[in-house]
Structure formats: structure tokens, C-alpha cells
Amino acid sequence: MTREHYIPFNKEFLLEQQIAAFAEDQQKAADFKKFFDIIEHYYHYESFNLNRNLKQHYALYDPDLSEKEREGFIGKSDFGVFKKTLLKVLERGNYYRINEDILKEAFQESDLIGLNLAIDFNAFKDYELYARGHHKAKEKVKKYFFWKKEVEIEYYDRVLIYLNYSDADYLTAKKVKLGKMPIDPGSIALKIFKRVPKNDLETIFPNAIPKMSLKDKMLLWVPGVFGGISLLSAKVIPALINMYDAYQTGETIDLLNSKTSLNQGLIALGILAAYCFRQYNNFINKKIRYSKTLSDSLYFKNVGNNSGAFYSLLNSSEEEALKETILAYAFLNRSQTPSTAEELDSQIESWFSSHLKTELDFDVNDALLKLKSIGIGIETNGKWQVIPLNEALIKIDELWDSVFEYNQK
């Protein structure tokens, strides 16, 4: 996987790291803490407005609301505004869209469940998956009988699945059974999961149905059909025919040989039936493991659903914005001379690599735009600098004063 903009450390930890750089100047350290607090509250206010916007324009499509509640938002909820705002929040939180190639690869391969899943995409007018953060972990996967193999599996730290369900008329035309759908047609479902295997992304689709792979079918039907025909034609049927012919003609039956041949054939058929049952039972066990995986996802990996997912998204986007702003300001504040965006980007990424052993792609342009928008970052001929901490505190306070203008004369 490529490097991400996502910063995999919480805001308090990064604050402590930056305050440590001001250890020799207690006043600066105290001012930086105040600066952090006021910026955090300002971004929290921005998130509050985004949340209100999202909830209003999502309400008409929210499957958790009753039909009567949704009717109250006809003419008030705008799908275009909702989708635009959602994408803004995702981008702000450093989520990125998982492309079709990765999805196709996940549908064809499986790291943990070893099972093919069928998904009826006619149910969706549109679907998208977004991820943030990734890591690798060693897992033991059952291969043959009691043998388990240790494999390295890639996980996404967070995955948002966006499912825009088709309208009832379209679903009826496509012969989708509406009664079996877990959600009303025309609704939009949002779910956030944590620690999702990259090659098992299909497991988070709500309508994924286990099916036999070509290998499973071959192991079940080829030995069963050909072995059964071979045994019947070579052992069982000839023995029965000989016994019947002898009975019809009145000849003496070689009972011992006939019984032996018949018994051998029946025993072989029993063994073949046991083999086929075992192969089918393997498939059933895989389905049980899939059900367990699904259960774990619902109980332990699910972070948020539908409008409840907004709080998780907004919290993470708020933190990412705060971390980027604080890092950019701290490094420019400590710099003796103005820096270009490329120089600042290199300094911050090198710091993460050397101090925290983490490789990431710091979104320096976004961070600098944030500094400029709140009036504490200044660009001159492609080089950036920030105003001193004591002035930055006054500037942010003025910004807060202008949020509500009810007392302005």
C-alpha cells in the first residue's frame, strides 16, 4: 500500500511531542497549549455545523427513521448537498476511496474465510467504499485437516461502506425480492468498520451470500459422479445382474462370490458417500466460519451506522484537521527562516520517520491552507511563515468573536 495522509497518532500525544520542543521556554509552552485548545474548539464548532448539515440532508434517506419522519424532510433534504458534504468530511478525515480494481481482487481472493461470496449488485443504485489507515498482522489460517499456516494479512484500520439502494420499481423489474431486503428501497446505508482484511472486503456487504467455489464443486461432484458410476458399473450392477439371471434361468447361484462382489461394491460406495459428505461438510464449516466473521463484524468491528456514523467521521476529520494545523504551525514557528511547502513537507515527514518510525504522506498543502484561512500563516513569494504565538492567540480570539455577530454595532 502507498503512504497515506492519515496521521496514526492521537492529538494529545502529538501535542505533548510539540510542547516538549518548547521545554526551555515555559511561557511558550503554556501559550502553545492555549493555542492548541482554542484551535481545537474552533474546529469542533466547524464539525458541529457539518454534522447539522449532514443530518438534515440525509434524513430523507435515513433507514433508521420511520416513513412518517422521512416525509417531513421532503423538499428539505437535498441528495446533492448531502453527498458533497459527506465527501468533504471524508477528505478532511483523510479517508480515500477504494478503487474498483482492489474491490475486484478482494471478491476473487480470501485471506481468512476461504469462501466465495455472491453479491446482488442490482440492489444498489450506487455503492462506494472508503478506507483510512492500514497495517499488517500475522494470522493462523486452517489449510488441511489440523494443519494451520501462518500468513501475513493486510488490514484497513477503518472502512466506510456507502450503499445507495435502488428504488422499488427498479428492484421489482430486476426481480429482487423486496420482502427479503433488510432496508427500505431508496434508502442510503452507511456503516463504518474497523480492522477489515483487505482481501475480505466483500464480507461487509449486507447481502453477501456464501457459494461454492469451482474447487469445492470439483472436489464434491467429480469424484462423486465418476466414482459412483465406475463402482456401480464394475461391481454392484454386474453382481445384481448375475444373481437375477441365475434366478431366472434356475441355475445355481455362486452366492459366496456374488455376495462378496456386491458387498465390496456397496462398501466402496459407502466410502465414496462418506468422502462426498466430508467435502460438503467442509463447505458448511466455511459457512459457519463466515457467519462467525459476520457476527464479529457486527458486534466488535462496527463503529457506526447511518446517521450515527457521522459522529465517528466528524470526530476523526476534526482531529486530522487539528493535527495537521498544529504540526504545520509548530514546525514553521521553530524555523529560523521562511520555508517552502516542499521544505516543510520534508521536515515533518522526516520527523515522523526518525522520531516515531512512521512513514506517511503529510498533506502539507491542506495544512498551509488551514493556517492561511484562520489568518496565522503568511505566504510571500512561495515561502511560508507564521505569526508569533502571542499574536496567534489574539488572532484566533478575534476569529471566535466574529462567529456570532448578534452583538455587533
Buried (B, 14 or more C-beta within 10 A) or exposed (E): EEEBBBBBBEBEEBBEBBBEBBEEEEEBBEBBBBBBEBBBEBBEEBBEEBBEBBBBBBBBBBBBBEEEEBEEBEEEBBEEBBBEBBBBBBBBBBBBBBEEEBBEEBBEEBBBBBBBBEBBEBBBBEBBBBBBBBEEEEBEBBEEEEEEEEEEBBBBBBBBBBBBBBEBEBBEEEEBEEEEBEBBBBBBBBBBBBBBBBBBBBBBBBBBEBEBBEEBEEBBEEBBEEBBEEBBEBBBEBBBEBBEEBEEEEEEBEEEEBEEBBEBBBEBBEEBEEBBEEBBEBBEEBBEBBEEBBEEBEEEBBBBBBBBBBBBBBBBBBBBBBBBBBBBBBBBBEBEEBBBBEBBBBBBBEBBEEEBEBEBEBBBEBBBBBBBEBBBBBBEEEBBBBBEBEEBBEBBEEBEEEEEEEEEE
